[in-house]
Amino acid sequence: MDAAVMEMILTAFEETRNDALAQGQDADTAIKEAYTAAAMCLSAMTGLEDAAARAEVVALNPLQRLAA
């Protein structure tokens, strides 16, 4: 995955998590929504199937990358 795609995935993750938290969702729900949004973004950009896109996003470990 190139840097531009990774940046878009991380942005989708972070924005979705922040939006969910701002709407009063608990942290676990916000993170689940963020993983879903990031996977949907990756799937749309690359044509990966949903399950494969989700696995890619999980492997990226966005929480750790965003904390750095």
N, CA and C atoms as a LAMMPS dump frame, in Angstrom:
ITEM: TIMESTEP
0
ITEM: NUMBER OF ATOMS
204
ITEM: BOX BOUNDS ff ff ff
-5.0000000000000000e+02 5.0000000000000000e+02
-5.0000000000000000e+02 5.0000000000000000e+02
-5.0000000000000000e+02 5.0000000000000000e+02
ITEM: ATOMS id mol type element x y z
1 1 1 N 0.849 -1.168 0
2 1 2 C 0 0 0
3 1 3 C 0.898 1.235 0
4 2 1 N 0.583 2.167 -0.888
5 2 2 C 1.434 3.352 -0.951
6 2 3 C 1.061 4.359 0.143
7 3 1 N 1.905 5.34 0.319
8 3 2 C 1.758 6.301 1.416
9 3 3 C 0.474 7.112 1.307
10 4 1 N 0.064 7.462 0.105
11 4 2 C -1.152 8.267 -0.071
12 4 3 C -2.388 7.485 0.36
13 5 1 N -2.458 6.215 -0.019
14 5 2 C -3.592 5.38 0.373
15 5 3 C -3.59 5.191 1.887
16 6 1 N -2.428 4.936 2.458
17 6 2 C -2.341 4.754 3.903
18 6 3 C -2.812 6.016 4.635
19 7 1 N -2.42 7.16 4.137
20 7 2 C -2.828 8.421 4.765
21 7 3 C -4.348 8.582 4.713
22 8 1 N -4.952 8.241 3.584
23 8 2 C -6.414 8.332 3.469
24 8 3 C -7.107 7.37 4.427
25 9 1 N -6.569 6.182 4.56
26 9 2 C -7.146 5.184 5.462
27 9 3 C -7.057 5.674 6.904
28 10 1 N -5.895 6.181 7.282
29 10 2 C -5.723 6.679 8.647
30 10 3 C -6.61 7.887 8.918
31 11 1 N -6.777 8.738 7.931
32 11 2 C -7.654 9.899 8.082
33 11 3 C -9.101 9.463 8.256
34 12 1 N -9.547 8.518 7.448
35 12 2 C -10.916 8.004 7.574
36 12 3 C -11.13 7.402 8.957
37 13 1 N -10.14 6.658 9.423
38 13 2 C -10.225 6.034 10.746
39 13 3 C -10.341 7.107 11.826
40 14 1 N -9.427 8.051 11.809
41 14 2 C -9.379 9.07 12.852
42 14 3 C -10.634 9.951 12.853
43 15 1 N -11.061 10.393 11.685
44 15 2 C -12.234 11.261 11.612
45 15 3 C -13.502 10.536 12.055
46 16 1 N -13.635 9.281 11.663
47 16 2 C -14.813 8.513 12.065
48 16 3 C -14.812 8.277 13.563
49 17 1 N -13.674 7.93 14.123
50 17 2 C -13.585 7.719 15.573
51 17 3 C -13.928 9.003 16.312
52 18 1 N -13.36 10.118 15.866
53 18 2 C -13.629 11.393 16.531
54 18 3 C -15.092 11.795 16.417
55 19 1 N -15.687 11.596 15.25
56 19 2 C -17.105 11.916 15.061
57 19 3 C -17.986 11.066 15.97
58 20 1 N -17.685 9.777 16.053
59 20 2 C -18.481 8.887 16.902
60 20 3 C -18.368 9.28 18.373
61 21 1 N -17.162 9.612 18.804
62 21 2 C -16.981 10.05 20.19
63 21 3 C -17.725 11.356 20.446
64 22 1 N -17.686 12.262 19.488
65 22 2 C -18.382 13.551 19.625
66 22 3 C -19.896 13.364 19.691
67 23 1 N -20.394 12.285 19.088
68 23 2 C -21.82 11.993 19.121
69 23 3 C -22.231 11.225 20.369
70 24 1 N -21.274 10.993 21.259
71 24 2 C -21.579 10.337 22.526
72 24 3 C -21.419 8.833 22.536
73 25 1 N -20.853 8.277 21.474
74 25 2 C -20.601 6.832 21.457
75 25 3 C -19.463 6.507 22.421
76 26 1 N -19.504 5.293 22.991
77 26 2 C -18.398 4.883 23.85
78 26 3 C -17.183 4.571 22.975
79 27 1 N -16.028 4.475 23.601
80 27 2 C -14.774 4.308 22.86
81 27 3 C -14.76 3.029 22.025
82 28 1 N -15.286 1.931 22.564
83 28 2 C -15.281 0.668 21.808
84 28 3 C -16.121 0.774 20.539
85 29 1 N -17.285 1.379 20.658
86 29 2 C -18.155 1.544 19.488
87 29 3 C -17.508 2.477 18.474
88 30 1 N -16.898 3.548 18.958
89 30 2 C -16.237 4.502 18.064
90 30 3 C -15.12 3.829 17.285
91 31 1 N -14.369 2.973 17.94
92 31 2 C -13.269 2.276 17.265
93 31 3 C -13.808 1.274 16.25
94 32 1 N -14.876 0.572 16.593
95 32 2 C -15.483 -0.362 15.633
96 32 3 C -15.953 0.386 14.395
97 33 1 N -16.606 1.525 14.603
98 33 2 C -17.062 2.33 13.468
99 33 3 C -15.88 2.821 12.639
100 34 1 N -14.8 3.18 13.311
101 34 2 C -13.612 3.675 12.612
102 34 3 C -12.99 2.579 11.744
103 35 1 N -12.899 1.36 12.274
104 35 2 C -12.37 0.256 11.477
105 35 3 C -13.252 -0.004 10.258
106 36 1 N -14.558 0.061 10.443
107 36 2 C -15.482 -0.159 9.331
108 36 3 C -15.311 0.916 8.261
109 37 1 N -15.252 2.161 8.676
110 37 2 C -15.102 3.266 7.716
111 37 3 C -13.784 3.175 6.957
112 38 1 N -12.711 2.872 7.67
113 38 2 C -11.408 2.765 7.023
114 38 3 C -11.391 1.598 6.038
115 39 1 N -12.008 0.486 6.408
116 39 2 C -12.072 -0.67 5.508
117 39 3 C -12.915 -0.355 4.275
118 40 1 N -14.014 0.351 4.459
119 40 2 C -14.852 0.739 3.315
120 40 3 C -14.075 1.656 2.378
121 41 1 N -13.313 2.561 2.94
122 41 2 C -12.495 3.475 2.15
123 41 3 C -11.46 2.684 1.339
124 42 1 N -10.777 1.786 1.989
125 42 2 C -9.769 0.975 1.301
126 42 3 C -10.405 0.126 0.211
127 43 1 N -11.531 -0.467 0.517
128 43 2 C -12.228 -1.292 -0.466
129 43 3 C -12.622 -0.475 -1.69
130 44 1 N -13.123 0.72 -1.461
131 44 2 C -13.541 1.58 -2.57
132 44 3 C -12.357 2.014 -3.429
133 45 1 N -11.233 2.265 -2.795
134 45 2 C -10.068 2.754 -3.53
135 45 3 C -9.313 1.66 -4.262
136 46 1 N -9.361 0.432 -3.733
137 46 2 C -8.531 -0.633 -4.295
138 46 3 C -9.311 -1.765 -4.934
139 47 1 N -10.597 -1.85 -4.643
140 47 2 C -11.393 -2.951 -5.159
141 47 3 C -11.297 -4.225 -4.34
142 48 1 N -10.63 -4.156 -3.195
143 48 2 C -10.557 -5.325 -2.319
144 48 3 C -11.943 -5.68 -1.806
145 49 1 N -12.17 -6.947 -1.572
146 49 2 C -13.409 -7.373 -0.929
147 49 3 C -13.426 -6.839 0.496
148 50 1 N -14.618 -6.715 1.068
149 50 2 C -14.769 -6.107 2.397
150 50 3 C -13.913 -6.795 3.465
151 51 1 N -13.97 -8.118 3.513
152 51 2 C -13.22 -8.844 4.542
153 51 3 C -11.718 -8.645 4.383
154 52 1 N -11.241 -8.652 3.157
155 52 2 C -9.812 -8.449 2.905
156 52 3 C -9.398 -7.028 3.258
157 53 1 N -10.256 -6.068 2.95
158 53 2 C -9.95 -4.674 3.284
159 53 3 C -9.901 -4.494 4.793
160 54 1 N -10.836 -5.107 5.496
161 54 2 C -10.846 -5.001 6.967
162 54 3 C -9.57 -5.616 7.54
163 55 1 N -9.167 -6.756 7.02
164 55 2 C -7.944 -7.407 7.503
165 55 3 C -6.728 -6.508 7.272
166 56 1 N -6.688 -5.836 6.126
167 56 2 C -5.577 -4.911 5.835
168 56 3 C -5.556 -3.763 6.84
169 57 1 N -6.737 -3.217 7.13
170 57 2 C -6.817 -2.095 8.072
171 57 3 C -6.396 -2.549 9.464
172 58 1 N -6.861 -3.693 9.892
173 58 2 C -6.473 -4.216 11.203
174 58 3 C -4.962 -4.413 11.256
175 59 1 N -4.38 -4.941 10.194
176 59 2 C -2.93 -5.167 10.144
177 59 3 C -2.141 -3.862 10.204
178 60 1 N -2.742 -2.767 9.728
179 60 2 C -2.07 -1.475 9.802
180 60 3 C -1.933 -0.954 11.238
181 61 1 N -2.795 -1.453 12.109
182 61 2 C -2.83 -1.016 13.504
183 61 3 C -2.952 0.522 13.586
184 62 1 N -4.073 1.066 13.089
185 62 2 C -4.214 2.517 13.038
186 62 3 C -4.139 3.204 14.396
187 63 1 N -4.595 2.541 15.443
188 63 2 C -4.523 3.167 16.762
189 63 3 C -3.076 3.462 17.156
190 64 1 N -2.19 2.517 16.905
191 64 2 C -0.781 2.702 17.231
192 64 3 C -0.153 3.766 16.326
193 65 1 N -0.477 3.731 15.049
194 65 2 C 0.094 4.711 14.113
195 65 3 C -0.356 6.131 14.443
196 66 1 N -1.614 6.282 14.834
197 66 2 C -2.125 7.608 15.149
198 66 3 C -1.586 8.126 16.481
199 67 1 N -1.24 7.21 17.358
200 67 2 C -0.701 7.608 18.665
201 67 3 C 0.746 8.081 18.56
202 68 1 N 1.411 7.677 17.496
203 68 2 C 2.836 8.006 17.337
204 68 3 C 3.045 9.459 16.971
